[in-house]
Amino acid sequence: VGNISSQNLNTFIKKTVQIPIEENFICLRSLNPKRTRFEVEYSLEKGSCTNSFLFKSSQDEHSESHEYILIHPPGLTFEKEFLERIETLITSVSSEIKVVMGHINPNKVAFLKKLNKKYKNITIICSNPGAKLLNEIWKQNKPIKSQNLTFEKENIESVPKIQIIKQIETLSINKNFELTFIPSPTARWPGGLIVFEKNTGLLMSDKLFGAHVYEEKWAELNSSKTEEERRHYYDCLMAPMSSQVNSVIEKLEEYDIDSIAPGHGPAIIGSW
């Protein structure tokens, strides 16, 4: 990424790619070569990528019925690209899908509404503060542009089923994977939820350890590859609440972590 100039980035396109991790476990990486938003953490203008993860499990080895677990879906920014990709992976609109939310914001909730219109059997997994915020945002009406004091009456679909994680919990998938949900509240993201998969040693860290860069390869090659971008991301988002961040990281030291895949940027496999 350090060798990619802004001019070269202009030759890339916005897309979602599929990166295999293990059988029935993939990363869906949504990529944008341009500056995604105007917030200061994007100011290096090296593009961005958002990591989501999809597990597939059968009810039994002879069953055609599958259950899916989607971890850390993107926001509305990647709606078109992500939905086009996931529709090739989850073909039945009645499939059971558990959606794990690392954090909640209006952009994420707007995407959840799109996903909920497509698939009819969704359960959202989030922390207790995350569930409260999700309900508040979901039920908000849109103001009418021409009349500031009135609101557009839209047909608001009911909030999907919510499974609340109040403390550290684990979930086994076909004896192949074991997910641990770790509540990780901070001042900026009170509904923070990190996920660790035991058999691969992969920590899906959401906001922690992120960097805004365009990178199609699964992981960075060395510790200096994204050092500038990760430091910039930390200084912009984490430094003001560093004591809370350190408290979360202390929890993570209890796990046998082999690699880290943050919400943004390539995975970290040798330098974390």
C-alpha positions as CSV (number, residue, x, y, z in Angstrom):
1,V,0.0,0.0,0.0
2,G,2.9,2.3,0.7
3,N,3.9,2.1,-2.9
4,I,0.4,3.0,-4.2
5,S,0.1,6.6,-5.2
6,S,-3.2,8.5,-5.2
7,Q,-3.0,8.5,-9.0
8,N,-2.7,4.7,-9.1
9,L,-5.6,4.3,-6.7
10,N,-7.8,6.0,-9.3
11,T,-7.4,2.9,-11.5
12,F,-9.1,0.7,-8.9
13,I,-12.8,0.2,-8.5
14,K,-15.1,0.0,-5.5
15,K,-16.0,-3.7,-4.9
16,T,-16.4,-6.6,-2.5
17,V,-14.0,-9.5,-2.8
18,Q,-14.1,-13.0,-1.2
19,I,-11.1,-14.2,0.7
20,P,-11.1,-17.8,1.9
21,I,-9.9,-18.5,5.5
22,E,-11.0,-22.1,6.1
23,E,-13.7,-24.3,4.6
24,N,-17.1,-22.6,5.3
25,F,-15.3,-19.5,6.7
26,I,-14.5,-16.6,4.5
27,C,-13.7,-12.9,4.7
28,L,-15.8,-10.5,2.6
29,R,-13.6,-7.4,2.1
30,S,-15.3,-4.3,0.7
31,L,-12.8,-2.0,-1.0
32,N,-13.0,1.7,-1.9
33,P,-10.0,3.3,-3.6
34,K,-11.3,6.8,-2.8
35,R,-11.7,8.7,0.4
36,T,-14.9,7.1,1.9
37,R,-15.9,9.8,4.3
38,F,-14.8,13.2,5.4
39,E,-13.8,12.3,9.0
40,V,-10.2,13.0,9.9
41,E,-9.2,9.3,10.2
42,Y,-9.6,9.1,6.4
43,S,-7.4,12.1,5.7
44,L,-4.4,10.1,4.5
45,E,-6.5,9.4,1.4
46,K,-5.1,5.9,0.8
47,G,-8.5,4.3,0.2
48,S,-10.1,2.0,2.6
49,C,-11.4,-1.5,3.1
50,T,-14.0,-3.0,5.4
51,N,-13.7,-6.6,6.7
52,S,-16.8,-8.8,7.2
53,F,-16.8,-12.5,7.9
54,L,-19.2,-15.3,7.0
55,F,-19.5,-18.8,8.5
56,K,-21.8,-21.5,7.0
57,S,-23.0,-24.5,8.9
58,S,-25.4,-27.3,8.0
59,Q,-27.9,-28.7,10.4
60,D,-26.4,-32.1,9.7
61,E,-24.0,-33.5,7.1
62,H,-26.9,-34.6,4.8
63,S,-29.0,-31.5,5.2
64,E,-29.4,-28.9,2.5
65,S,-30.5,-26.4,5.2
66,H,-27.8,-24.0,6.2
67,E,-27.3,-21.5,9.0
68,Y,-25.1,-18.5,8.4
69,I,-23.2,-16.2,10.8
70,L,-22.3,-12.8,9.4
71,I,-19.8,-10.9,11.5
72,H,-19.2,-7.2,11.3
73,P,-21.3,-6.3,8.2
74,P,-20.4,-3.1,6.4
75,G,-22.3,0.1,6.4
76,L,-24.5,1.5,3.7
77,T,-21.4,2.8,1.9
78,F,-20.9,-0.7,0.4
79,E,-24.6,-1.7,0.1
80,K,-24.6,-2.5,-3.6
81,E,-21.2,-4.3,-3.8
82,F,-21.7,-6.3,-0.6
83,L,-25.3,-7.4,-1.3
84,E,-24.4,-8.5,-4.8
85,R,-21.6,-10.6,-3.4
86,I,-23.5,-12.1,-0.5
87,E,-26.5,-13.0,-2.7
88,T,-24.2,-15.5,-4.6
89,L,-23.3,-17.1,-1.2
90,I,-26.7,-17.1,0.5
91,T,-29.2,-17.9,-2.2
92,S,-32.3,-18.6,-0.2
93,V,-34.1,-15.6,1.3
94,S,-35.4,-17.8,4.1
95,S,-31.9,-18.9,5.3
96,E,-31.3,-18.4,9.0
97,I,-28.7,-15.7,9.4
98,K,-27.2,-14.5,12.6
99,V,-25.7,-11.0,12.2
100,V,-23.0,-10.0,14.7
101,M,-22.7,-6.3,15.2
102,G,-19.3,-5.1,16.4
103,H,-20.7,-1.6,16.9
104,I,-23.9,0.3,16.1
105,N,-24.2,3.6,14.2
106,P,-26.8,5.0,11.7
107,N,-24.8,3.9,8.7
108,K,-24.7,0.3,10.0
109,V,-28.4,0.3,10.9
110,A,-29.3,1.6,7.4
111,F,-27.5,-1.4,5.9
112,L,-29.2,-3.8,8.3
113,K,-32.5,-2.6,7.1
114,K,-31.5,-3.4,3.5
115,L,-30.3,-6.8,4.5
116,N,-33.5,-7.4,6.5
117,K,-35.6,-6.7,3.4
118,K,-33.8,-9.3,1.4
119,Y,-33.6,-12.1,4.0
120,K,-36.5,-12.9,6.2
121,N,-34.9,-14.9,9.0
122,I,-32.3,-12.7,10.6
123,T,-31.2,-12.6,14.3
124,I,-28.9,-9.7,15.4
125,I,-26.3,-10.5,18.0
126,C,-25.0,-7.5,19.8
127,S,-24.2,-6.2,23.3
128,N,-26.8,-4.8,25.7
129,P,-25.8,-1.1,25.0
130,G,-25.7,-2.0,21.3
131,A,-29.3,-3.4,21.4
132,K,-30.6,-0.2,23.0
133,L,-28.9,2.0,20.4
134,L,-30.1,-0.3,17.6
135,N,-33.7,0.0,18.7
136,E,-33.4,3.8,18.9
137,I,-31.9,4.3,15.5
138,W,-34.2,1.7,13.8
139,K,-37.3,3.5,14.8
140,Q,-36.3,7.0,13.9
141,N,-38.3,8.7,11.1
142,K,-36.7,10.7,8.3
143,P,-37.4,14.4,8.3
144,I,-39.1,15.8,5.2
145,K,-36.7,18.2,3.5
146,S,-39.3,20.8,2.7
147,Q,-40.9,20.8,6.2
148,N,-38.4,20.8,9.0
149,L,-41.0,20.2,11.7
150,T,-42.7,17.2,10.2
151,F,-41.5,13.7,9.5
152,E,-41.9,11.3,6.6
153,K,-44.2,8.5,7.4
154,E,-42.5,5.5,6.1
155,N,-43.3,1.8,6.6
156,I,-40.8,0.9,9.2
157,E,-40.3,-2.8,9.4
158,S,-40.0,-4.4,12.8
159,V,-36.6,-4.8,14.3
160,P,-35.3,-8.4,13.8
161,K,-34.9,-10.7,16.7
162,I,-32.0,-9.6,18.9
163,Q,-29.7,-11.9,20.9
164,I,-28.0,-9.8,23.6
165,I,-24.5,-10.6,24.8
166,K,-24.2,-9.3,28.4
167,Q,-20.9,-11.0,29.2
168,I,-18.4,-13.2,27.4
169,E,-20.2,-16.0,25.7
170,T,-19.2,-18.8,23.2
171,L,-20.9,-20.4,20.3
172,S,-19.9,-23.6,18.5
173,I,-20.4,-24.1,14.8
174,N,-20.5,-27.8,13.7
175,K,-17.6,-28.6,16.0
176,N,-15.4,-26.9,13.4
177,F,-15.4,-23.4,14.9
178,E,-15.8,-21.9,18.3
179,L,-16.7,-18.2,18.5
180,T,-16.2,-16.2,21.6
181,F,-18.1,-12.9,21.9
182,I,-16.2,-10.3,24.0
183,P,-18.1,-7.1,25.0
184,S,-15.6,-4.2,24.6
185,P,-17.3,-0.9,25.5
186,T,-15.5,2.4,25.1
187,A,-16.8,6.0,25.3
188,R,-17.0,6.2,21.5
189,W,-18.5,2.8,21.0
190,P,-20.4,1.7,24.1
191,G,-21.8,-1.3,22.2
192,G,-18.5,-2.6,21.1
193,L,-18.3,-6.4,20.6
194,I,-15.2,-8.3,19.5
195,V,-15.2,-11.9,18.2
196,F,-12.5,-14.5,18.6
197,E,-12.5,-17.8,16.7
198,K,-10.6,-20.4,18.7
199,N,-9.6,-23.0,16.1
200,T,-8.0,-20.5,13.7
201,G,-6.8,-18.2,16.4
202,L,-8.4,-15.2,14.5
203,L,-9.4,-12.1,16.4
204,M,-12.0,-10.1,14.6
205,S,-11.3,-6.9,16.4
206,D,-13.7,-4.5,14.7
207,K,-12.5,-1.0,15.6
208,L,-9.3,-2.0,17.3
209,F,-6.0,-2.2,15.3
210,G,-7.6,-0.7,12.2
211,A,-6.1,1.3,9.3
212,H,-7.7,3.0,6.3
213,V,-5.8,1.6,3.3
214,Y,-6.9,-0.1,0.0
215,E,-5.5,-3.7,0.2
216,E,-6.9,-6.8,-1.6
217,K,-4.4,-9.2,0.0
218,W,-5.5,-10.9,3.2
219,A,-2.6,-9.7,5.4
220,E,0.2,-7.1,5.6
221,L,3.6,-8.4,4.7
222,N,5.6,-6.9,7.6
223,S,5.2,-4.6,10.6
224,S,6.2,-1.4,8.8
225,K,3.8,-2.0,5.9
226,T,0.9,-0.1,7.5
227,E,2.6,1.4,10.5
228,E,1.8,5.0,9.5
229,E,-1.8,4.2,8.7
230,R,-2.5,2.3,11.9
231,R,-0.8,5.0,14.0
232,H,-2.9,7.7,12.3
233,Y,-6.1,5.7,12.9
234,Y,-5.3,5.2,16.5
235,D,-4.4,8.8,17.1
236,C,-7.7,9.9,15.5
237,L,-10.0,7.5,17.2
238,M,-8.4,5.7,20.2
239,A,-5.9,8.1,21.8
240,P,-8.6,10.2,23.6
241,M,-9.9,7.1,25.4
242,S,-6.6,5.1,25.7
243,S,-7.3,3.9,29.2
244,Q,-10.5,2.2,28.1
245,V,-8.7,0.8,25.0
246,N,-6.0,-0.7,27.3
247,S,-8.7,-2.3,29.5
248,V,-10.1,-4.0,26.4
249,I,-6.7,-5.2,25.3
250,E,-6.1,-6.7,28.7
251,K,-9.1,-8.9,28.2
252,L,-7.7,-10.0,24.8
253,E,-4.4,-11.2,26.4
254,E,-6.3,-14.2,27.8
255,Y,-6.8,-15.6,24.3
256,D,-4.4,-17.6,22.1
257,I,-4.4,-15.1,19.2
258,D,-2.6,-16.1,16.0
259,S,-3.8,-13.2,13.8
260,I,-5.9,-10.1,14.0
261,A,-8.4,-9.0,11.3
262,P,-9.7,-5.5,12.2
263,G,-12.8,-3.8,10.8
264,H,-10.6,-1.8,8.5
265,G,-7.4,-2.7,6.8
266,P,-5.4,-5.9,6.1
267,A,-5.1,-8.6,8.7
268,I,-2.0,-8.7,11.0
269,I,-0.3,-12.0,11.1
270,G,3.2,-11.5,12.3
271,S,3.7,-8.1,14.0
272,W,0.8,-7.5,16.3
